[in-house]
Amino acid sequence: MRLEGWHLIIIIVLALVLFAAPKLPGMARSLGQSMRIFKSEVREMKKDDTADAKDGSGPVEGKVVNHPRSTTPDSNPSEGNETQPPNRA
């Protein structure tokens, strides 16, 4: 006789019921608690996303102004005119 997929499922369920019966309520409680936490986190993430979209603080493109290593047309770094950033000691 050949074992098929549904035979194995029945054997696993019977083994769980026979050997892990005292632990089943605890496992179900733990699974339910994990699902509640997961749902609340997903709800919170959706709420955060909609709040971010409403306040208009999306990605902004900007330019670096007064960068210490920026080169101007009158100063060439190869000439030694490069300005060093101030020491913050």
Residue pairs with C-beta under 8 A, 6 or more apart in sequence:
16 24
17 24
20 27
52 58
64 70
68 83
68 84
68 85
69 82
69 85
71 77
71 82
75 81
75 82
75 83
